[in-house]
Amino acid sequence: MAATPKAPQKMRLDYNIDRPTYDSFVRACQSKGYAPNIIVERLMRRYIETGQV
């Protein structure tokens, strides 16, 4: 039987931030029409590609 490569592992990230910061982040995302998780995914992709945020 041939071995199949494993699927990429997904990681769920938890952050501890204060409520006013979170609320302002969500408002900024909503005003641009993005969901907050989309912003985080884009930042992670940019960090993986370039090594910078």
ABEGO torsion letter per residue (X at the ends): XBBBBBBBBBBBBBBBBBAAAAAAAAAAAAAAGBBAAAAAAAAAAAAAAAGBX
